[in-house]
Amino acid sequence: MNYVAKRKGISRSLKLYQAEQQVPDLLVIRKDIEDGKPETLNLLRTSQEILSAIKSFRNQNHYQFTLERASCDEFFLELTADVRNYLQQRRSSNDDLLNLNDLGNNTHLEGRRQRVQGKSILHKLRNVKGNVEYTNETMLVIGATIMEGLRRFILSNPNTRNLSSSCGIGANKLLAKLAVSAHKPSGVTILPDYGLPRFCRQIKIQSIPKLQGQMGQMVLKRAQRYFNKEYITMKDLHNLRKEQLFRCLQCGPVFAGQIFQIVHGICSEPVIAKDRTQTVSDSRKINTEIKSRVFVKDSPAVNEIITDAANSLCKKLILDNHWNNRVPSTISVKIQFKKDIPCIGFIIEDFNFREPRTIISNIERKLTEKVAQVNGNPFLTRFELKVAF
């Protein structure tokens, strides 16, 4: 899904026919399919190449930043030490803290009243004598120059050439996460804490980190009732005092306090050195339309799902073993039905991750035991295999 489609309101939650109804001139391109999912293994390989490029950039420039891999296409970098080193080096050489060549044209500073872009950021930072002073705002901008260098490095790296990347710069992980989506593709967005009240006017509730999924839906519905309007943004919640937020969300003080911190950009979660994912998984969302339903006691249809998922998981585990030199010991299996029926879950241990058949036979054997305890013959909504390291 490209950015043009997103601007027209297309989201991943929509089914294809719904997207085509919403945007009649939508162009659908069908990609290669691997085990029921488009280019899954290519995505993992590309993610590993990006990780290698970030590490090469760190080593070549003698940076010290902590790198945390949040997902296959998202990374957090703790730049504080490198920004301080940058300041110290510029001061000792009597150079300007920043110059016009340090900032990209697609770098944005989200200010209190307006957004400043590109080289205009430098003019904003200069004092009456024309010098850039040491401030928290300057530190964020220096962080942006480092990230602009990384963005260009990824573009020019032979293994990641032509891959666009967006960067968000903030005083904590939450502000950086909010900023990163603002100017995609290829934008670098600086979000100081004082710029959040203006910036958050454009952020939907469901787009707020930590408020996605069911929790975000609950917050949105209660906020819609409280404000008596359909369209709610982060700004609406940001304007409420803590006691007002308590009444708006109709919840306890602890939960209201957590939401209050989120909508005010308060986050103390540190960046943790982690360059590999903690889990490897494969899941199947099962079509629940009447003609396509898969019932749990329909062995051939269920076994086909198990086989597809196990084959895909093994390919991912083989790649993970090559990159990270680790061997899985257990696989958790989870089968979900409609909301009023408890899910089935169990662990398998005796398997060879290079041989899908050993996983398939284990799952089929244990599933037969579990299905015997299920009342009726409910249809599946989701099937998931997960390995935790």
Buried (B, 14 or more C-beta within 10 A) or exposed (E): EEEEBEEEEBEEEBEEEEBBEBBEEBEEEEEEEBBEBEEBBEBBBBBBBBBBBBEBBBEEEEBEBBBBBEEBEEBBBBBBEBBEEBBEEBEEEEEBBBEEEBBBEBBBBBBEEEBBBBBBBBEEBBEEEEEBEEEEBBBBBBBBBBBBBBBEBBBEBEBBEEBEBBBBBBBBBBBBBBBBBBBEEBBBBBBBBEBBBBBBEEBEBBBBBBBEEEBBEBBBEBBBEBBEEEEBBBBBBBEBEEEBBBEBBEBEEEBBBBBBBBBBBBBEEEBEEBBEBEEBBBBBEBBBEEEEBBBBEBBEBBBEBBBBBBBBBBBBBEBBBEBBEEEBEEBBBBBBBEEEBEEBEBEBEEBEBEEBEBBBBBBBEBBEEBBEEBEEEBBBBBBBBBBEE
